[in-house]
C-alpha cells in the first residue's frame, strides 16, 4: 500500500457521502459550529521521565462544525475540525491538527446499511497520548495508542467502517461490521511509532430474548500488518454478549469470548487470549454515568500486536441549568501477545476533573485539571504530569 493510498481512499469515501447527502434535497438539515479558545499549562507535555520533563505554558484553539441531514430513510453527518496550540518553554512551539469524520446510515425495509470514516493528520502528542474523554461508545473501545510521544512526529490516520444490519425475524437480526484502519508516520521509529494497516471484520447474530434482554454471538477476524521488519499478526475469535437495554436511559452489556493469534512468516508460537468486556451507561435527569472495562488483542503503533486492558469512566452532573461538572478517567495496560518479547509491559492512565459555566445560551466558560502518569517499557521511572486548561466556548446555534 502506498503512502498516499489511505488519503485517496478517504477522499473517495468522503465524496460518496457528500453525493449521498446532496441527493436528498428535502432533508431536514442543521449546521452546528463550535469554537473554543483558551490557555493551558502542562508540567510534562510529552510525559517523559525525569530530568527531561518539558513544562509548557501557552494557548489553544479548537474549532469544529457538524453538518447533518435527515430524511425518513437516511441520516448523514459530516464534521471537520481543527485544533492548534502554541507553547512557550522547553523548545516546544506548538501543534496543528486537522480532522474530518463522517457517517451515513440508510434504513432498508428489513434492516439498515452504514458507512463511517475518520481522517486526521495530527502530532503524536494527540495521536499517542490519551485524553480522559476517550470512551463513550458502549461496547466499542477506542482506537489503540501506545502512550509514547517523546519526539516530534506526525501521523496520518485513516479509518473506514462499513456496517450492515438485516432483520431475519421478529426477534433475530444479522450483524456485519468491517473496518480498515491505516496509520502513516512522517518518520518511523522502531518499537515506538511504526506505520501499520489493520483490517478487521465480525459476523454476528442478535436474538431478542425478552423486552429488555438481547443475546449476541459474534465471529471475528483481524489482520494486523505493520511496517516491514515488524511482526504481522492474524486473529480469529468468537464471543457472546448479553445486553440489557431499558429504553435509552439504561444500557449494559457483558462480553465473554476468546481470540487466537498467529504470527504468519514467524517461528513464534500462536497464543490464545480472552476477548471480554462489561459496561454500563445510565442517563439521569441531571447527568450521565458511563463505565466500561475491556480486554482484547489490539493493533499498536509499537509495530507489534498487543494485549490491551482498558478502563473508561465518564460522569457528568448538572448543578443547575448553567453549571455542569465532569469527571473522566481512562486507564490502559498493554503487554506482549504470547512469547513475543520485543515489547515490554506498559501502564498509562489519565484523570480529568472540570466544569462548565454557561454565561449565556451561546457562550460558556470551561476549566479542567488533568493528571496523567505512565510506566513504559520496563523503565524504572514512572513519569507523570499535571495540566490545567481554561477557556471560552462559543456555540452560535446552541439550542438549550
C-alpha positions in Angstrom: 0.0 0.0 0.0 1.4 3.3 -1.0 1.8 6.1 1.5 -0.9 8.2 -0.1 -3.5 5.5 -0.7 -5.3 5.9 2.7 -5.8 9.6 1.9 -7.1 8.8 -1.5 -9.4 6.1 -0.2 -10.9 8.5 2.4 -11.3 11.2 -0.3 -13.4 8.7 -2.3 -15.4 7.8 0.8 -16.0 11.5 1.6 -17.1 12.1 -2.0 -19.6 9.2 -1.8 -21.0 10.5 1.5 -21.4 14.0 0.1 -23.1 12.8 -3.1 -25.5 10.7 -1.0 -26.3 13.7 1.2 -26.7 16.1 -1.7 -29.1 13.7 -3.4 -31.5 14.1 -0.5 -32.8 17.6 -1.2 -35.8 17.5 1.0 -33.7 16.6 4.1 -34.0 18.4 7.4 -30.6 20.0 7.7 -28.7 21.6 10.6 -25.3 23.2 10.9 -23.7 23.4 14.4 -20.3 25.2 14.7 -18.3 25.2 18.0 -15.3 27.4 18.8 -13.2 27.0 22.0 -10.2 29.1 22.8 -8.1 29.4 25.9 -4.9 28.9 27.8 -3.1 25.9 29.3 -0.2 24.9 31.4 1.3 21.4 31.4 4.2 20.3 33.7 5.3 17.5 31.5 3.9 17.8 28.0 5.3 14.7 26.4 5.1 12.6 29.6 8.9 11.8 29.7 11.0 10.6 32.6 13.0 13.0 34.9 15.1 15.0 34.3 13.7 15.6 30.8 10.3 16.9 31.7 9.1 19.6 29.3 6.8 22.0 31.1 5.0 24.5 28.8 2.5 27.3 29.1 0.6 28.5 26.1 -2.8 28.8 24.3 -5.1 26.7 22.2 -7.9 27.0 19.8 -10.3 24.2 18.8 -12.9 24.8 16.1 -15.4 22.3 14.6 -18.6 22.3 12.7 -21.1 19.5 12.4 -23.4 19.4 9.3 -26.3 16.9 9.5 -29.1 16.0 7.1 -32.1 13.8 8.0 -34.8 12.2 5.9 -37.3 9.4 6.8 -34.8 6.8 5.4 -31.3 8.4 5.6 -29.1 10.1 8.2 -25.9 11.9 7.3 -23.3 13.8 9.4 -20.0 15.5 8.4 -17.7 17.1 10.9 -14.4 18.9 10.1 -12.3 20.0 13.0 -9.1 21.9 13.5 -7.1 22.2 16.8 -4.0 24.2 17.2 -1.7 25.0 20.2 1.2 27.4 20.8 3.6 26.9 23.6 6.4 28.7 25.3 9.2 27.0 27.2 11.3 23.8 26.7 11.7 24.5 22.9 8.1 23.4 22.1 6.5 25.6 19.5 3.0 24.0 19.3 0.9 21.7 17.3 -1.6 21.9 14.4 -4.1 19.0 13.9 -6.8 18.5 11.3 -9.7 16.1 11.5 -12.6 15.0 9.2 -15.2 12.5 10.2 -18.5 11.5 8.5 -21.3 8.9 8.9 -24.1 7.8 6.6 -26.9 5.5 7.7 -29.6 4.3 5.3 -32.6 2.3 6.5 -34.0 -0.6 4.5 -37.3 -2.3 4.7 -35.7 -5.1 6.8 -32.5 -3.6 8.1 -30.0 -0.7 7.5 -26.7 0.0 5.9 -24.0 2.2 7.4 -20.7 3.8 6.4 -18.4 5.8 8.6 -15.0 7.3 8.2 -12.3 9.2 10.1 -9.4 11.0 8.6 -6.8 13.0 10.6 -3.3 14.5 10.4 -2.1 15.1 13.9 1.1 15.4 16.0 1.9 12.3 18.1 1.0 14.3 21.2 -2.6 13.9 20.2 -2.3 10.6 18.4 -0.5 8.6 21.1 -1.3 10.4 24.4 -4.8 9.5 25.6 -7.2 12.1 27.0 -9.6 11.3 29.8 -12.6 11.5 27.5 -11.5 8.5 25.4 -14.7 6.4 25.8 -18.4 7.0 25.3 -19.5 4.3 22.9 -20.7 1.3 24.9 -19.3 -2.0 23.8 -16.7 -0.4 21.4 -13.3 0.5 22.9 -11.4 3.5 21.4 -8.5 3.3 19.0 -5.4 1.9 20.5 -2.5 4.2 21.4 1.0 3.5 22.7 1.4 6.5 25.0 4.8 7.3 23.6 5.3 10.9 22.4 8.8 11.8 23.4 9.8 13.1 20.0 8.2 15.3 17.4 6.4 13.4 14.7 3.1 13.5 12.8 0.7 10.7 12.0 -1.9 10.4 9.1 -4.8 8.3 10.4 -7.4 6.8 8.2 -10.4 4.6 9.2 -13.3 3.3 7.1 -16.1 1.3 8.7 -18.9 -0.2 6.5 -21.7 -1.9 8.5 -24.9 -3.8 7.8 -27.9 -4.9 9.8 -30.6 -7.3 8.4 -33.8 -8.4 10.2 -34.2 -12.1 9.8 -37.3 -12.5 12.0 -39.4 -10.8 14.7 -36.6 -11.3 17.3 -33.5 -12.0 15.2 -31.0 -9.8 13.4 -27.9 -10.4 11.3 -24.9 -8.1 12.2 -22.0 -7.4 9.8 -19.2 -5.0 10.8 -15.9 -4.3 8.9 -13.1 -1.9 9.4 -10.0 -0.7 7.5 -7.5 1.4 9.6 -4.2 2.8 8.4 -1.6 4.8 10.2 1.3 6.5 8.5 4.0 8.4 10.4 6.3 11.1 8.9 9.1 9.2 10.5 9.2 5.5 11.6 10.8 4.9 15.0 11.5 1.2 15.7 9.2 -0.2 18.5 7.8 3.3 19.1 6.0 4.7 16.1 5.5 2.4 13.1 3.2 2.5 10.1 0.6 -0.2 10.1 -2.6 -1.4 8.4 -5.4 -3.2 10.4 -8.2 -4.9 8.6 -11.0 -6.5 10.7 -14.5 -7.8 10.5 -17.2 -9.5 12.5 -20.2 -11.6 11.7 -22.9 -11.8 14.4 -26.4 -12.9 15.2 -28.6 -10.9 17.6 -31.6 -12.5 19.4 -34.1 -10.5 21.4 -34.7 -12.9 24.3 -37.1 -10.6 26.3 -38.2 -7.0 26.0 -35.0 -5.9 27.8 -32.5 -8.7 27.2 -30.7 -9.4 24.0 -28.1 -12.1 23.2 -25.4 -11.5 20.5 -23.0 -14.2 19.2 -20.0 -12.9 17.1 -17.3 -14.5 14.9 -14.3 -12.1 14.5 -11.3 -11.9 12.2 -8.4 -9.4 12.1 -5.1 -8.9 10.2 -2.5 -6.5 11.6 0.3 -5.6 9.2 2.9 -3.2 10.5 5.9 -1.7 8.7 8.3 -4.3 7.1 10.6 -5.7 9.7 8.0 -5.9 12.4 5.6 -8.8 13.2 2.4 -9.4 11.3 -0.5 -10.9 13.4 -3.7 -12.7 12.4 -6.5 -13.0 14.9 -9.6 -15.3 14.8 -12.1 -15.2 17.6 -15.6 -15.8 18.9 -17.6 -14.2 21.7 -21.0 -14.0 23.2 -22.6 -10.8 24.6 -25.6 -10.2 26.8 -27.2 -6.8 26.6 -29.7 -5.2 29.0 -31.5 -2.2 27.4 -34.1 -0.3 29.3 -35.2 2.3 26.6 -32.3 4.7 26.1 -31.9 5.6 29.8 -30.1 2.4 30.9 -27.9 0.1 28.8 -25.5 -2.5 30.0 -23.5 -5.4 28.5 -21.3 -8.4 29.4 -19.0 -9.9 26.8 -17.1 -13.3 27.1 -15.0 -14.9 24.4 -11.5 -15.8 23.2 -9.2 -14.9 20.3 -6.4 -17.0 18.7 -3.4 -15.1 17.5 -1.0 -16.4 14.9 2.2 -14.8 13.6 2.5 -15.5 9.8 6.0 -15.9 8.5 7.5 -16.2 12.0 8.6 -19.0 14.3 6.7 -17.5 17.2 4.0 -19.9 18.5 0.4 -18.9 18.5 -1.4 -17.7 21.6 -5.0 -17.6 22.9 -6.3 -14.8 25.0 -9.7 -13.6 26.4 -11.8 -11.2 24.5 -14.0 -9.8 27.2 -15.8 -6.7 28.5 -18.5 -5.3 30.6 -20.0 -1.8 30.9 -23.0 0.3 31.8 -24.4 3.6 30.5 -27.1 5.4 32.6 -28.7 8.7 31.8 -30.2 10.7 34.7 -32.3 13.8 34.7 -29.2 15.8 35.7 -26.3 13.9 34.2 -24.9 10.7 32.8 -22.7 7.7 34.0 -20.5 5.8 31.6 -18.3 2.9 32.9 -16.6 0.3 30.7 -13.8 -2.3 31.1 -12.5 -4.3 28.1 -9.7 -6.8 27.2 -8.7 -7.5 23.6 -5.8 -8.1 21.3 -5.2 -4.8 19.6 -3.2 -3.1 16.8 -0.5 -0.8 18.1 2.0 1.7 16.7 4.7 -0.2 18.5 4.9 -2.4 15.5 3.5 -5.4 17.3 0.1 -6.6 18.3 -0.6 -6.1 22.0 -2.8 -7.5 24.7 -4.7 -4.4 25.9 -6.8 -3.9 29.0 -8.7 -0.6 29.2 -11.0 1.0 31.8 -13.1 4.1 30.9 -15.2 6.3 33.2 -17.2 9.4 32.4 -19.5 11.1 34.9 -21.4 14.4 34.3 -23.6 16.2 36.8 -25.6 19.4 36.2 -25.8 21.5 39.3 -28.2 23.9 37.6 -29.2 24.8 34.0 -26.0 26.9 33.9 -23.4 24.8 35.7 -22.1 21.4 34.7 -19.4 19.3 36.4 -17.5 16.4 34.8 -15.2 13.6 36.0 -13.4 11.4 33.4 -10.7 8.8 33.7 -9.1 6.2 31.4 -6.5 3.6 32.3 -4.7 1.3 29.8 -2.4 -1.6 30.3 -0.7 -3.3 27.4 1.7 -6.2 27.1 3.1 -8.7 24.5 1.0 -11.4 23.0 2.3 -14.8 23.9 6.1 -15.2 23.8 6.6 -12.1 21.6 9.0 -10.3 23.9 10.0 -7.5 21.5 7.9 -5.1 23.6 7.5 -4.7 27.3 4.6 -4.1 29.6 3.1 -0.5 29.7 0.7 1.2 32.0 -0.9 4.6 31.3 -3.7 6.5 33.0 -5.3 9.9 32.8 -7.8 11.6 35.1 -9.6 14.8 34.5 -11.9 17.0 36.6 -13.6 20.0 35.2 -16.7 22.2 34.8 -18.7 24.4 32.5 -20.5 27.6 33.4 -22.9 28.8 30.8 -22.8 32.6 30.9 -25.3 32.9 28.0 -27.1 30.5 25.8 -24.3 30.5 23.2 -21.3 31.3 25.5 -19.7 29.2 28.2 -16.6 29.3 30.4 -14.8 26.0 30.8 -11.9 24.8 33.0 -10.4 21.5 33.9 -7.5 19.9 35.7 -5.8 16.8 34.2 -3.4 14.3 35.8 -1.5 11.7 33.7 1.0 9.0 34.6 2.7 6.2 32.8 5.2 3.3 33.1 6.7 2.4 29.8 8.9 -0.5 28.5 10.0 -1.7 31.9 11.5 1.7 32.7 12.3 2.0 36.4 10.9 5.6 36.4 7.2 6.5 36.1 6.7 9.9 34.6 3.6 12.0 35.4 2.2 15.4 34.5 -0.2 18.0 35.8 -2.1 20.2 33.4 -4.6 23.0 33.7 -6.9 24.2 30.9 -9.3 27.2 30.9 -11.1 28.8 28.0 -14.3 30.2 26.4 -16.7 28.3 24.2 -18.9 29.9 21.6 -21.7 27.9 20.0 -23.9 30.2 18.0 -26.5 27.6 17.1 -26.8 26.1 20.6 -30.5 25.3 21.3 -30.6 24.7 25.0 
